[in-house]
Amino acid sequence: MKKRNNVTIQTPIGRTFGYCRVSTRQQAEHGHSLEDQRVRIAGYCQANGLPQVTEFFVDTATSGSTGLQRREAGKRLIADVAAGDHIIVTKGDRLFRSAKNALEIAEVLRERGVELHLMDMGGAVLNSSVSRLVFGILMMVSNMEAERIGERTAAVKEHRRQLGFYVGGHVPAGYVKTADGRISKDATWDTNLQLMKEMSRDGQSSRAIAAEMTSLRNVPMSHVTVLSILANERKVDTVVQ
């Protein structure tokens, strides 16, 4: 409801849209799951006198680093909303990838006359200059905390990698993951490596060597991996000489 020239004007309440996102398929069913987000959004609408959710826009297995306009459901949401509509999200990090991104999208929605409700920030964040200021500050703080968590996680992973633990990604050729979560050299690797070098000296192609390792030695690898291994071995042999 707004006042203009001392005349009260009833602002129509438009449609209500819920937006949900999970980063992995596992999160879709556990933790801050899609169902949990839907239930909380529906409860928020009921508690705040908003119409029932017209439609839920859902992005599954979608990283928060992907901009809203590049997500399948996100870009449809931005295209569909109109003046008077409401978008409800449980947490700001479900919608935005950074503080800068949050402010950009918020401005687009404000210019269209769309209200954005972030439940973790208390509700509507665009309905006044003060709420927009608070929203901007909170998003920057949230973004800083997310970056700090990322830095701490990276530091822990690097420390564990230096201790010889497996921290994800591709296990290097010639190594295996042990029961205690470490990376150790495959007991058969020296023999396999020697065979690869002999086959190379005999003029056999990298594809032939890869086929030998994969089918007969049960050491799956591509011809590109073979080329990389042999190139590194030539460097080592040169240094030793």
N, C-alpha and C positions, 0 to 999 in steps of 0.2 A: 504494500500500500504506500503511495506517494502523495505528497501535497504539492500542488502547483497553483500559484496565485490564490492561496488560501482555499482552494477547492480540493477536496479529497478524491483521489483517483484510485480505483481498485485495480492493482496490477494483476493481470491474469496469471495463475499458476500453470505453467506449461507441463510438459512431460517430465518424468523422472527416469534417469538412466543410471544403472549401476555399472561400474567398471571393475573388473577383477583380473589379476595377473598372477601367474606363478612362474618361477624360473625353470623348474624341472618337473618332469612327470611325477616324480615322487611327491613333490610339494602339492601336486594337484589333489592328493588324497590325504596327506598328513600335514601337521603343523598349521601354518596359515593357509589352509586349503581353499580351493574354490568354493566348496560348500560352506565353509566357515565364513568366507567373505560375503557370500550371498545372504546368509542368515543375518549377519550383523548389519548389512546395508538395509535389508527389509525392516529390521527392528528400528534402525535409525529413522527411516521414513515414517513409521508408525508413531514413534515417540515425538517427532517434530512436526506432525501435521502435514506431511507431504503425501502426494498421491502414491499409490502402490507403484512399484517399479514397472515402467513400460517395457523395458528390455534390459537384459544384462549383456554387456559387451565383454567377452572373455578372451584373453590371450593366454594360451597354455605353452609351457616349455619355451618361454620368451625371456631373454635376459633384460634386466633393467637398463643395460647400456644401450639398448636399441631404442631410438627415439619413438615417441608415441605415434607420430605420423608415418612411421615405417613399419608399425605392427599391423597385422591383418585386421584385428578388431579395433585397434586404436584409431586407425585412419578412417574407418567407417563411422566411428563415434564422432570424430571431429567434423566429418562431412554431414552428419545427420542432425546435429543439435541446432536449435534456433532460439530466438529471443524468448525468454520466459522459461526455458528448460532448466533442469537441475541435473548435475552430474554428482553422484555419490561415490566416494572411494574410501576404503578403510584406512589406508596409509598413503602418505605422499609418495613413498618410494615405489608403490605399485604403478604410479602414473608417470613419474618424471625420472629422467636419468641424471639430472644435475640441478643445482640451484638456478643456473642460467636458463636451462631448458624449462624449469618450472615457471620462471617469470615470463618467458616468451609465450608459453601456452596460456598462462593466466591472462595475459594481455589480449590474446586472440579471443578467449572466451568472454572477457569483460566487454570488449568492443561489440560482440555479437549479442550481448544481453543475457548471457548464460551464467548461472550461478554454480560455483564449484564448492562442494562440501567435502572437506577432509576430516574424517572422524577422529584421527589421532591429533588433530590441531583444534578440536573443539567444534567444528561445523563449518558454516559458510565462511569463505575467506576472501570474497571479492565484493561484498556488499557495502563496503565503506573504505575510505582512504586509510583509516587506522588499521582495519583488518588486513588490508593489502600490505601495509608496512610490516605488521607482525608476521604475516605469511612469508614475506620475503626474507625476514631475519631468521625465522625458524627453518626455512628451507636451506639457507646458507649454513646454519649450524648443523643441520642434518647431513648435508653434503660433506662438510668437514669431518664429521664423525665417521661417515662411511669411508672416506679416504684414509682416515687414521686406522680403521679396522683393516682395510686392504693392505696398508703398509705393515701392520703388525702380523697379519697372516702371511704375507710374503717373506717377512723376516724369519718367522718360525719355520716355514717351508725350507728356506735356504739353509737354516741351521741344521734341520733334520737331514737335508740332502748331503751336507758336509759330513754328517755322522754315518752316512751310508744307508739311510732309510729311503724306501720308495715313497715318493710324494705325489705320484700321479704322472700321467703322460706315458709316452712310449718307453718301454724298457730297452736300453741299448743292446745291440747285437753282441752276443757273447756273454751276456749277463742274465741272471734269473732272479725272480723275487722269492725270498725265503719265507718260511712260516712265521718268523718273527717280524716280518715287514721290512727287511733290509734288502739291499741289492748286492749280490755277490757274483763273482766270476763263475761261469759255467765250467764244470770240471772237464768237459769234452772240447772246450773252445780252442785250446792251443792246437789240438789235433785237427780240428775242422779248419782253423786258420791256415795251418801248414798245407793242407790239401788244396785250399783255395789258391794259395800262392803258387803251388806246383802246377795246377791246372792253368793258371794265367801264364806261367812261363812256357807251358806247352802250347800256347796259342789259342786256348779255348776262350770263347766269348763270355762276357759277363752273364748273359742269359743262360748259357749252358752251366756255368758255375752255380747260378742261383737255382736252377732246376735240380742240380745234384744235391745242394744243401737242403732244399725243400722236400724233395721226394725220398731221397735215400738216407739223408742224415737227420731228417726230422727237425731241421732248423729253418723255418720259413723266412724267406727274405726275397726282396726284389733285386733285379739286376742293378738298379740304382744304388741300393745298399751295398752290393758287391763292389761296385766301382768306388764308392766312398771308403769302404774298408781297405781295399787294396791301395788306394791313393794315400791314406793315412799310414799304412804299413811301409810304403816306399819312403815317406818322409822320415819315419822312425829309423829305417835302415840307413838312410843317408846321414842322419845325426850320429848314429852309432859308429859308422865308418869314420 
